[in-house]
Amino acid sequence: MNIPKQGVMLDKQALQLIQQTENLVQEGVLTEGKVTQTAQQTANLDAEAVNIHKQGEVLFAQKCKLEAEFDLTASNTLKSAAEILLLNQKTATEKAQVTAFGVDPVSITGRQMDLYKAQADGFQRDAEQKAAKLLVDTWNVRRTTEESTQADDINKLGNAYIGRAVDKVLAGVGA
């Protein structure tokens, strides 16, 4: 009597073992799923870390680019200010060539203006000296060739006229 009961009990135990085996198989499948899920999450985190690192590199490159653009803008601002100063100076120089306003006497333009004035005065003095020499030479030739030639108000070869011409020449050269 016990044997049939033991047989039933062994059948129940066998069913229980089958059920436990099925449970263990299902747990193994669940564990494999969890392992696969964890591996996927790890791979996703690794990919996200790489992505964050790349984003950091991009942000660093953008920062460097912005700093370079700022430096370039600052440099262009300084260059523009220097060009404005240069253009203002060129404007003053150009104006100085057509007017005497704002010309420093010891500047190149001031000295050139003095030189041109001195040259013009020199041409005037040269013309005066040539005229005076012409008068004196004419008087000398006439007097030498014909002693009766008179210096009068008509030919203006008298001593008074020659004296005035000589005085003008001397005044022109500062003597």
DRENSETOR-952258 format. One record per atom (N, C-alpha, C, O): x, y, z; residue number from 1. Coordinates in nm, 2 decimals, padded with zeros to 4 digits. Layout:
R     east    north       up     n
R        X        Y        Z   NUM
...
***
This chain:
R     east    north       up     n
R    00.08   -00.12    00.00     1
R    00.00    00.00    00.00     1
R    00.08    00.13    00.00     1
R    00.05    00.23   -00.05     1
R    00.19    00.11    00.05     2
R    00.28    00.22    00.06     2
R    00.35    00.24   -00.08     2
R    00.38    00.35   -00.12     2
R    00.36    00.14   -00.15     3
R    00.43    00.15   -00.27     3
R    00.35    00.23   -00.37     3
R    00.41    00.32   -00.44     3
R    00.22    00.21   -00.39     4
R    00.15    00.29   -00.48     4
R    00.16    00.44   -00.43     4
R    00.16    00.53   -00.51     4
R    00.15    00.46   -00.30     5
R    00.16    00.60   -00.25     5
R    00.29    00.66   -00.28     5
R    00.31    00.77   -00.31     5
R    00.39    00.57   -00.26     6
R    00.53    00.62   -00.29     6
R    00.54    00.65   -00.44     6
R    00.61    00.75   -00.48     6
R    00.48    00.57   -00.52     7
R    00.48    00.60   -00.67     7
R    00.41    00.73   -00.70     7
R    00.46    00.81   -00.78     7
R    00.30    00.75   -00.64     8
R    00.23    00.88   -00.66     8
R    00.32    00.99   -00.61     8
R    00.33    01.10   -00.67     8
R    00.38    00.97   -00.50     9
R    00.46    01.08   -00.44     9
R    00.58    01.10   -00.53     9
R    00.62    01.22   -00.55     9
R    00.64    01.00   -00.58    10
R    00.75    01.01   -00.67    10
R    00.71    01.08   -00.80    10
R    00.78    01.16   -00.86    10
R    00.59    01.05   -00.85    11
R    00.53    01.12   -00.96    11
R    00.52    01.27   -00.94    11
R    00.55    01.36   -01.02    11
R    00.47    01.30   -00.82    12
R    00.45    01.44   -00.78    12
R    00.58    01.51   -00.77    12
R    00.60    01.62   -00.81    12
R    00.68    01.44   -00.71    13
R    00.81    01.50   -00.70    13
R    00.88    01.52   -00.84    13
R    00.94    01.62   -00.86    13
R    00.85    01.42   -00.93    14
R    00.90    01.43   -01.06    14
R    00.84    01.55   -01.13    14
R    00.91    01.63   -01.20    14
R    00.71    01.57   -01.11    15
R    00.64    01.69   -01.17    15
R    00.69    01.81   -01.11    15
R    00.71    01.91   -01.18    15
R    00.72    01.81   -00.98    16
R    00.77    01.92   -00.91    16
R    00.91    01.96   -00.97    16
R    00.95    02.07   -00.99    16
R    00.99    01.85   -00.99    17
R    01.13    01.87   -01.04    17
R    01.12    01.93   -01.19    17
R    01.20    02.01   -01.22    17
R    01.02    01.88   -01.26    18
R    01.00    01.93   -01.40    18
R    00.96    02.08   -01.39    18
R    01.01    02.16   -01.47    18
R    00.87    02.10   -01.30    19
R    00.83    02.24   -01.28    19
R    00.94    02.33   -01.24    19
R    00.96    02.44   -01.29    19
R    01.03    02.28   -01.15    20
R    01.14    02.36   -01.10    20
R    01.24    02.38   -01.21    20
R    01.30    02.49   -01.23    20
R    01.26    02.28   -01.29    21
R    01.35    02.29   -01.41    21
R    01.30    02.39   -01.51    21
R    01.37    02.48   -01.56    21
R    01.16    02.38   -01.53    22
R    01.11    02.49   -01.62    22
R    01.12    02.63   -01.56    22
R    01.16    02.72   -01.64    22
R    01.10    02.64   -01.43    23
R    01.12    02.77   -01.36    23
R    01.27    02.81   -01.38    23
R    01.29    02.93   -01.40    23
R    01.36    02.72   -01.36    24
R    01.50    02.76   -01.37    24
R    01.54    02.80   -01.51    24
R    01.61    02.89   -01.54    24
R    01.48    02.73   -01.61    25
R    01.50    02.76   -01.75    25
R    01.45    02.90   -01.78    25
R    01.51    02.98   -01.84    25
R    01.32    02.93   -01.73    26
R    01.26    03.06   -01.75    26
R    01.35    03.17   -01.68    26
R    01.37    03.28   -01.73    26
R    01.40    03.13   -01.55    27
R    01.48    03.23   -01.48    27
R    01.61    03.25   -01.56    27
R    01.66    03.37   -01.57    27
R    01.66    03.15   -01.62    28
R    01.78    03.16   -01.70    28
R    01.76    03.25   -01.82    28
R    01.84    03.34   -01.86    28
R    01.64    03.23   -01.88    29
R    01.61    03.32   -02.00    29
R    01.59    03.46   -01.95    29
R    01.64    03.55   -02.02    29
R    01.52    03.48   -01.84    30
R    01.51    03.62   -01.78    30
R    01.65    03.68   -01.75    30
R    01.67    03.79   -01.77    30
R    01.73    03.60   -01.69    31
R    01.87    03.64   -01.65    31
R    01.95    03.68   -01.78    31
R    02.01    03.78   -01.78    31
R    01.93    03.60   -01.88    32
R    02.00    03.63   -02.01    32
R    01.95    03.76   -02.07    32
R    02.02    03.84   -02.12    32
R    01.81    03.77   -02.06    33
R    01.75    03.90   -02.11    33
R    01.80    04.02   -02.03    33
R    01.83    04.13   -02.09    33
R    01.81    04.00   -01.89    34
R    01.87    04.11   -01.81    34
R    02.01    04.14   -01.85    34
R    02.05    04.25   -01.85    34
R    02.09    04.03   -01.87    35
R    02.23    04.05   -01.91    35
R    02.24    04.12   -02.04    35
R    02.32    04.21   -02.06    35
R    02.16    04.08   -02.14    36
R    02.15    04.15   -02.27    36
R    02.11    04.29   -02.25    36
R    02.17    04.38   -02.32    36
R    02.01    04.31   -02.17    37
R    01.96    04.45   -02.15    37
R    02.07    04.54   -02.08    37
R    02.09    04.65   -02.12    37
R    02.14    04.48   -01.98    38
R    02.25    04.55   -01.91    38
R    02.36    04.58   -02.01    38
R    02.42    04.69   -02.01    38
R    02.39    04.48   -02.10    39
R    02.50    04.50   -02.20    39
R    02.46    04.62   -02.29    39
R    02.54    04.70   -02.33    39
R    02.33    04.62   -02.33    40
R    02.28    04.72   -02.42    40
R    02.29    04.86   -02.35    40
R    02.33    04.96   -02.41    40
R    02.25    04.86   -02.23    41
R    02.25    04.99   -02.15    41
R    02.40    05.03   -02.14    41
R    02.42    05.15   -02.15    41
R    02.49    04.94   -02.11    42
R    02.63    04.98   -02.10    42
R    02.68    05.03   -02.24    42
R    02.75    05.13   -02.24    42
R    02.64    04.97   -02.34    43
R    02.68    05.01   -02.48    43
R    02.62    05.15   -02.50    43
R    02.69    05.24   -02.56    43
R    02.50    05.17   -02.47    44
R    02.43    05.30   -02.48    44
R    02.50    05.41   -02.40    44
R    02.53    05.52   -02.45    44
R    02.54    05.37   -02.28    45
R    02.61    05.47   -02.19    45
R    02.75    05.50   -02.25    45
R    02.79    05.62   -02.25    45
R    02.82    05.40   -02.31    46
R    02.95    05.42   -02.37    46
R    02.93    05.51   -02.49    46
R    03.01    05.60   -02.51    46
R    02.83    05.49   -02.57    47
R    02.80    05.57   -02.69    47
R    02.77    05.71   -02.65    47
R    02.81    05.81   -02.71    47
R    02.69    05.72   -02.54    48
R    02.66    05.86   -02.49    48
R    02.78    05.93   -02.44    48
R    02.80    06.05   -02.45    48
R    02.87    05.86   -02.37    49
R    02.99    05.91   -02.32    49
R    03.08    05.96   -02.44    49
R    03.14    06.07   -02.43    49
R    03.09    05.88   -02.54    50
R    03.17    05.92   -02.66    50
R    03.10    06.05   -02.72    50
R    03.17    06.14   -02.76    50
R    02.97    06.05   -02.73    51
R    02.90    06.16   -02.79    51
R    02.92    06.29   -02.70    51
R    02.94    06.39   -02.76    51
R    02.92    06.27   -02.57    52
R    02.94    06.39   -02.48    52
R    03.08    06.43   -02.50    52
R    03.11    06.55   -02.50    52
R    03.18    06.34   -02.51    53
R    03.32    06.38   -02.54    53
R    03.33    06.46   -02.67    53
R    03.40    06.56   -02.67    53
R    03.27    06.41   -02.77    54
R    03.27    06.47   -02.90    54
R    03.21    06.61   -02.89    54
R    03.26    06.71   -02.95    54
R    03.10    06.62   -02.82    55
R    03.03    06.75   -02.80    55
R    03.13    06.85   -02.73    55
R    03.13    06.96   -02.76    55
R    03.20    06.79   -02.63    56
R    03.30    06.87   -02.56    56
R    03.41    06.92   -02.65    56
R    03.45    07.04   -02.64    56
R    03.45    06.84   -02.74    57
R    03.56    06.88   -02.83    57
R    03.50    06.98   -02.93    57
R    03.57    07.08   -02.96    57
R    03.38    06.97   -02.97    58
R    03.31    07.07   -03.06    58
R    03.30    07.20   -02.99    58
R    03.33    07.30   -03.05    58
R    03.25    07.19   -02.86    59
R    03.24    07.32   -02.79    59
R    03.38    07.39   -02.77    59
R    03.39    07.51   -02.77    59
R    03.48    07.31   -02.74    60
R    03.61    07.36   -02.72    60
R    03.66    07.43   -02.85    60
R    03.72    07.54   -02.85    60
R    03.64    07.36   -02.96    61
R    03.68    07.42   -03.09    61
R    03.60    07.55   -03.12    61
R    03.66    07.64   -03.17    61
R    03.47    07.55   -03.09    62
R    03.39    07.67   -03.11    62
R    03.44    07.78   -03.02    62
R    03.45    07.90   -03.06    62
R    03.48    07.75   -02.90    63
R    03.54    07.85   -02.81    63
R    03.66    07.91   -02.86    63
R    03.68    08.03   -02.86    63
R    03.75    07.82   -02.91    64
R    03.88    07.87   -02.98    64
R    03.85    07.96   -03.10    64
R    03.91    08.06   -03.12    64
R    03.75    07.92   -03.18    65
R    03.72    07.99   -03.30    65
R    03.66    08.13   -03.26    65
R    03.70    08.23   -03.32    65
R    03.58    08.13   -03.16    66
R    03.52    08.26   -03.11    66
R    03.63    08.35   -03.05    66
R    03.63    08.47   -03.08    66
R    03.72    08.29   -02.98    67
R    03.84    08.37   -02.93    67
R    03.92    08.43   -03.04    67
R    03.96    08.55   -03.03    67
R    03.95    08.35   -03.14    68
R    04.02    08.40   -03.26    68
R    03.95    08.51   -03.33    68
R    04.01    08.61   -03.37    68
R    03.82    08.49   -03.35    69
R    03.74    08.60   -03.41    69
R    03.74    08.72   -03.33    69
R    03.74    08.83   -03.39    69
R    03.73    08.71   -03.20    70
R    03.74    08.83   -03.11    70
R    03.87    08.90   -03.13    70
R    03.88    09.02   -03.14    70
R    03.98    08.82   -03.13    71
R    04.11    08.88   -03.14    71
R    04.12    08.95   -03.28    71
R    04.18    09.06   -03.29    71
R    04.07    08.89   -03.38    72
R    04.07    08.95   -03.52    72
R    03.99    09.08   -03.52    72
R    04.03    09.17   -03.58    72
R    03.87    09.08   -03.46    73
R    03.79    09.20   -03.45    73
R    03.86    09.31   -03.38    73
R    03.86    09.42   -03.42    73
R    03.93    09.27   -03.27    74
R    04.00    09.37   -03.19    74
R    04.12    09.43   -03.28    74
R    04.14    09.55   -03.28    74
R    04.19    09.34   -03.35    75
R    04.30    09.38   -03.43    75
R    04.24    09.47   -03.55    75
R    04.31    09.57   -03.58    75
R    04.13    09.44   -03.61    76
R    04.07    09.52   -03.71    76
R    04.03    09.65   -03.66    76
R    04.04    09.75   -03.73    76
R    03.98    09.66   -03.53    77
R    03.94    09.79   -03.47    77
R    04.07    09.88   -03.46    77
R    04.06    09.99   -03.49    77
R    04.18    09.82   -03.41    78
R    04.30    09.90   -03.40    78
R    04.35    09.94   -03.53    78
R    04.40    10.05   -03.55    78
R    04.34    09.85   -03.63    79
R    04.39    09.89   -03.77    79
R    04.30    10.00   -03.82    79
R    04.36    10.09   -03.88    79
R    04.17    09.99   -03.80    80
R    04.08    10.10   -03.85    80
R    04.11    10.23   -03.79    80
R    04.11    10.33   -03.85    80
R    04.14    10.23   -03.66    81
R    04.17    10.35   -03.59    81
R    04.30    10.41   -03.64    81
R    04.31    10.53   -03.66    81
R    04.40    10.32   -03.67    82
R    04.53    10.37   -03.72    82
R    04.51    10.43   -03.86    82
R    04.57    10.53   -03.90    82
R    04.42    10.36   -03.94    83
R    04.40    10.41   -04.08    83
R    04.32    10.54   -04.08    83
R    04.35    10.63   -04.16    83
R    04.24    10.56   -03.98    84
R    04.17    10.69   -03.97    84
R    04.27    10.80   -03.93    84
R    04.26    10.91   -03.99    84
R    04.36    10.77   -03.84    85
R    04.46    10.87   -03.81    85
R    04.55    10.90   -03.93    85
R    04.58    11.02   -03.96    85
R    04.58    10.80   -04.01    86
R    04.66    10.82   -04.13    86
R    04.59    10.90   -04.23    86
R    04.64    10.99   -04.29    86
R    04.46    10.87   -04.25    87
R    04.38    10.95   -04.35    87
R    04.36    11.09   -04.30    87
R    04.37    11.18   -04.39    87
R    04.35    11.11   -04.17    88
R    04.34    11.25   -04.12    88
R    04.47    11.33   -04.15    88
R    04.47    11.44   -04.19    88
R    04.58    11.26   -04.13    89
R    04.71    11.32   -04.15    89
R    04.73    11.35   -04.30    89
R    04.78    11.45   -04.34    89
R    04.69    11.25   -04.39    90
R    04.70    11.27   -04.53    90
R    04.61    11.39   -04.58    90
R    04.65    11.47   -04.66    90
R    04.49    11.40   -04.52    91
R    04.40    11.51   -04.55    91
R    04.47    11.65   -04.51    91
R    04.47    11.74   -04.59    91
R    04.53    11.65   -04.39    92
R    04.60    11.77   -04.35    92
R    04.72    11.80   -04.44    92
R    04.74    11.92   -04.48    92
R    04.79    11.70   -04.49    93
R    04.90    11.72   -04.58    93
R    04.86    11.77   -04.71    93
R    04.92    11.86   -04.77    93
R    04.75    11.71   -04.76    94
R    04.69    11.76   -04.89    94
R    04.65    11.90   -04.88    94
R    04.67    11.98   -04.97    94
R    04.58    11.94   -04.77    95
R    04.53    12.07   -04.76    95
R    04.65    12.17   -04.75    95
R    04.65    12.28   -04.80    95
R    04.76    12.12   -04.68    96
R    04.88    12.21   -04.67    96
R    04.94    12.24   -04.80    96
R    05.01    12.34   -04.82    96
R    04.92    12.15   -04.90    97
R    04.98    12.17   -05.03    97
R    04.90    12.28   -05.11    97
R    04.96    12.33   -05.21    97
R    04.78    12.31   -05.08    98
R    04.70    12.41   -05.15    98
R    04.67    12.53   -05.07    98
R    04.64    12.63   -05.12    98
R    04.69    12.52   -04.93    99
R    04.67    12.64   -04.85    99
R    04.79    12.64   -04.75    99
R    04.85    12.53   -04.72    99
R    04.81    12.75   -04.69   100
R    04.92    12.76   -04.58   100
R    04.86    12.73   -04.44   100
R    04.93    12.74   -04.35   100
R    04.73    12.71   -04.43   101
R    04.66    12.69   -04.31   101
R    04.71    12.56   -04.24   101
R    04.71    12.46   -04.29   101
R    04.76    12.58   -04.11   102
R    04.80    12.47   -04.03   102
R    04.93    12.41   -04.07   102
R    04.97    12.30   -04.02   102
R    05.02    12.48   -04.14   103
R    05.15    12.43   -04.18   103
R    05.25    12.48   -04.08   103
R    05.26    12.60   -04.06   103
R    05.32    12.39   -04.02   104
R    05.42    12.42   -03.92   104
R    05.55    12.46   -04.00   104
R    05.59    12.39   -04.10   104
R    05.60    12.58   -03.97   105
R    05.72    12.63   -04.05   105
R    05.84    12.54   -04.05   105
R    05.91    12.54   -04.15   105
R    05.86    12.45   -03.95   106
R    05.97    12.36   -03.95   106
R    05.94    12.23   -04.02   106
R    06.02    12.14   -04.02   106
R    05.81    12.21   -04.06   107
R    05.78    12.08   -04.13   107
R    05.83    12.08   -04.27   107
R    05.88    12.19   -04.32   107
R    05.83    11.97   -04.34   108
R    05.88    11.96   -04.47   108
R    05.80    12.05   -04.56   108
R    05.86    12.12   -04.65   108
R    05.67    12.05   -04.55   109
R    05.58    12.14   -04.63   109
R    05.61    12.28   -04.60   109
R    05.62    12.36   -04.70   109
R    05.63    12.32   -04.48   110
R    05.66    12.46   -04.44   110
R    05.80    12.50   -04.50   110
R    05.81    12.61   -04.55   110
R    05.90    12.41   -04.50   111
R    06.03    12.44   -04.55   111
R    06.02    12.45   -04.70   111
R    06.09    12.53   -04.76   111
R    05.94    12.36   -04.77   112
R    05.92    12.37   -04.91   112
R    05.86    12.50   -04.95   112
R    05.90    12.56   -05.05   112
R    05.76    12.54   -04.87   113
R    05.70    12.67   -04.90   113
R    05.80    12.78   -04.89   113
R    05.80    12.87   -04.98   113
R    05.88    12.78   -04.79   114
R    05.99    12.88   -04.77   114
R    06.09    12.88   -04.89   114
R    06.13    12.98   -04.94   114
R    06.12    12.75   -04.93   115
R    06.22    12.74   -05.04   115
R    06.16    12.79   -05.17   115
R    06.22    12.87   -05.25   115
R    06.03    12.76   -05.20   116
R    05.96    12.81   -05.32   116
R    05.96    12.97   -05.32   116
R    05.98    13.03   -05.42   116
R    05.93    13.02   -05.20   117
R    05.92    13.17   -05.19   117
R    06.06    13.23   -05.21   117
R    06.08    13.33   -05.28   117
R    06.16    13.16   -05.15   118
R    06.30    13.21   -05.17   118
R    06.34    13.20   -05.32   118
R    06.41    13.29   -05.37   118
R    06.30    13.09   -05.39   119
R    06.33    13.08   -05.53   119
R    06.26    13.18   -05.61   119
R    06.32    13.24   -05.70   119
R    06.13    13.21   -05.58   120
R    06.06    13.32   -05.65   120
R    06.13    13.45   -05.63   120
R    06.14    13.53   -05.72   120
R    06.17    13.48   -05.50   121
R    06.24    13.60   -05.47   121
R    06.37    13.61   -05.54   121
R    06.41    13.71   -05.59   121
R    06.44    13.49   -05.55   122
R    06.57    13.49   -05.63   122
R    06.55    13.52   -05.77   122
R    06.63    13.59   -05.83   122
R    06.44    13.46   -05.84   123
R    06.41    13.50   -05.97   123
R    06.39    13.65   -05.99   123
R    06.43    13.71   -06.09   123
R    06.32    13.70   -05.89   124
R    06.29    13.85   -05.90   124
R    06.42    13.93   -05.89   124
R    06.44    14.02   -05.96   124
R    06.50    13.89   -05.79   125
R    06.63    13.96   -05.77   125
R    06.72    13.94   -05.89   125
R    06.78    14.04   -05.94   125
R    06.72    13.82   -05.95   126
R    06.80    13.80   -06.07   126
R    06.75    13.89   -06.19   126
R    06.83    13.95   -06.26   126
R    06.62    13.90   -06.20   127
R    06.56    13.99   -06.31   127
R    06.60    14.14   -06.28   127
R    06.64    14.21   -06.37   127
R    06.60    14.18   -06.15   128
R    06.64    14.31   -06.12   128
R    06.79    14.34   -06.15   128
R    06.82    14.44   -06.20   128
R    06.87    14.24   -06.11   129
R    07.01    14.25   -06.13   129
R    07.04    14.26   -06.28   129
R    07.13    14.33   -06.33   129
R    06.97    14.18   -06.36   130
R    07.00    14.18   -06.51   130
R    06.95    14.31   -06.57   130
R    07.02    14.36   -06.65   130
R    06.84    14.36   -06.52   131
R    06.79    14.49   -06.57   131
R    06.89    14.60   -06.53   131
R    06.93    14.69   -06.61   131
R    06.94    14.60   -06.40   132
R    07.04    14.70   -06.36   132
R    07.17    14.69   -06.44   132
R    07.23    14.79   -06.48   132
R    07.21    14.57   -06.47   133
R    07.34    14.55   -06.54   133
R    07.32    14.60   -06.69   133
R    07.40    14.66   -06.74   133
R    07.20    14.57   -06.74   134
R    07.17    14.61   -06.88   134
R    07.17    14.77   -06.88   134
R    07.23    14.82   -06.98   134
R    07.12    14.83   -06.78   135
R    07.12    14.98   -06.78   135
R    07.26    15.03   -06.77   135
R    07.30    15.12   -06.84   135
R    07.34    14.97   -06.67   136
R    07.47    15.02   -06.65   136
R    07.56    14.99   -06.78   136
R    07.64    15.08   -06.82   136
R    07.54    14.87   -06.84   137
R    07.62    14.84   -06.96   137
R    07.59    14.93   -07.07   137
R    07.67    14.98   -07.15   137
R    07.46    14.96   -07.09   138
R    07.41    15.05   -07.20   138
R    07.47    15.19   -07.18   138
R    07.53    15.25   -07.27   138
R    07.46    15.24   -07.06   139
R    07.52    15.37   -07.02   139
R    07.67    15.37   -07.05   139
R    07.73    15.46   -07.10   139
R    07.74    15.26   -07.01   140
R    07.88    15.25   -07.03   140
R    07.92    15.25   -07.17   140
R    08.01    15.32   -07.21   140
R    07.85    15.17   -07.26   141
R    07.88    15.17   -07.40   141
R    07.85    15.30   -07.46   141
R    07.94    15.35   -07.54   141
R    07.74    15.36   -07.43   142
R    07.71    15.50   -07.49   142
R    07.81    15.60   -07.45   142
R    07.86    15.68   -07.53   142
R    07.84    15.60   -07.33   143
R    07.94    15.70   -07.28   143
R    08.07    15.68   -07.34   143
R    08.15    15.78   -07.37   143
R    08.11    15.55   -07.36   144
R    08.25    15.52   -07.41   144
R    08.25    15.56   -07.56   144
R    08.35    15.61   -07.61   144
R    08.15    15.53   -07.63   145
R    08.15    15.55   -07.78   145
R    08.11    15.69   -07.82   145
R    08.16    15.74   -07.92   145
R    08.03    15.75   -07.74   146
R    07.99    15.89   -07.78   146
R    07.98    15.97   -07.65   146
R    07.88    15.96   -07.57   146
R    08.08    16.05   -07.63   147
R    08.08    16.13   -07.50   147
R    07.97    16.23   -07.49   147
R    07.95    16.28   -07.38   147
R    07.91    16.26   -07.60   148
R    07.80    16.37   -07.59   148
R    07.67    16.31   -07.55   148
R    07.57    16.39   -07.53   148
R    07.66    16.18   -07.53   149
R    07.54    16.12   -07.48   149
R    07.51    16.17   -07.34   149
R    07.59    16.16   -07.25   149
R    07.39    16.21   -07.33   150
R    07.34    16.27   -07.20   150
R    07.25    16.17   -07.13   150
R    07.17    16.10   -07.19   150
R    07.27    16.16   -07.00   151
R    07.18    16.08   -06.92   151
R    07.07    16.18   -06.88   151
R    07.10    16.27   -06.81   151
R    06.95    16.15   -06.92   152
R    06.84    16.23   -06.89   152
R    06.72    16.16   -06.84   152
R    06.72    16.03   -06.83   152
R    06.61    16.23   -06.83   153
R    06.48    16.17   -06.78   153
R    06.42    16.09   -06.89   153
R    06.33    16.00   -06.87   153
R    06.46    16.11   -07.02   154
R    06.40    16.03   -07.13   154
R    06.46    15.89   -07.13   154
R    06.38    15.79   -07.14   154
R    06.59    15.88   -07.13   155
R    06.65    15.75   -07.14   155
R    06.67    15.68   -07.00   155
R    06.71    15.57   -06.99   155
R    06.65    15.76   -06.90   156
R    06.66    15.71   -06.76   156
R    06.79    15.65   -06.73   156
R    06.79    15.55   -06.66   156
R    06.90    15.70   -06.78   157
R    07.03    15.65   -06.76   157
R    07.11    15.74   -06.67   157
R    07.23    15.72   -06.65   157
R    07.04    15.83   -06.61   158
R    07.11    15.92   -06.52   158
R    07.15    15.85   -06.39   158
R    07.10    15.75   -06.36   158
R    07.24    15.92   -06.32   159
R    07.28    15.87   -06.19   159
R    07.17    15.84   -06.09   159
R    07.18    15.74   -06.02   159
R    07.07    15.92   -06.09   160
R    06.95    15.90   -06.00   160
R    06.89    15.76   -06.03   160
R    06.85    15.69   -05.94   160
R    06.86    15.74   -06.16   161
R    06.80    15.61   -06.20   161
R    06.89    15.49   -06.18   161
R    06.84    15.39   -06.12   161
R    07.01    15.51   -06.21   162
R    07.10    15.40   -06.19   162
R    07.12    15.37   -06.04   162
R    07.13    15.26   -05.99   162
R    07.12    15.48   -05.96   163
R    07.13    15.46   -05.82   163
R    07.01    15.39   -05.76   163
R    07.02    15.31   -05.67   163
R    06.89    15.43   -05.81   164
R    06.77    15.36   -05.76   164
R    06.78    15.21   -05.79   164
R    06.74    15.13   -05.71   164
R    06.82    15.18   -05.91   165
R    06.83    15.04   -05.96   165
R    06.93    14.96   -05.87   165
R    06.90    14.85   -05.83   165
R    07.04    15.03   -05.84   166
R    07.15    14.96   -05.76   166
R    07.09    14.95   -05.62   166
R    07.12    14.84   -05.56   166
R    07.02    15.05   -05.57   167
R    06.96    15.04   -05.43   167
R    06.86    14.92   -05.42   167
R    06.86    14.85   -05.33   167
R    06.78    14.91   -05.53   168
R    06.68    14.80   -05.53   168
R    06.75    14.66   -05.53   168
R    06.71    14.57   -05.46   168
R    06.86    14.65   -05.61   169
R    06.94    14.53   -05.61   169
R    06.99    14.50   -05.48   169
R    06.99    14.38   -05.43   169
R    07.05    14.60   -05.42   170
R    07.11    14.58   -05.28   170
R    07.01    14.54   -05.18   170
R    07.03    14.46   -05.09   170
R    06.89    14.61   -05.19   171
R    06.79    14.58   -05.09   171
R    06.74    14.43   -05.11   171
R    06.70    14.36   -05.01   171
R    06.73    14.39   -05.24   172
R    06.68    14.25   -05.27   172
R    06.77    14.14   -05.21   172
R    06.72    14.04   -05.18   172
R    06.90    14.17   -05.21   173
R    06.99    14.07   -05.16   173
R    07.02    14.09   -05.01   173
R    07.10    14.02   -04.95   173
R    06.95    14.19   -04.95   174
R    06.97    14.21   -04.81   174
R    07.09    14.28   -04.77   174
R    07.14    14.27   -04.66   174
R    07.15    14.36   -04.86   175
R    07.27    14.44   -04.83   175
R    07.24    14.58   -04.80   175
R    07.33    14.66   -04.77   175
***
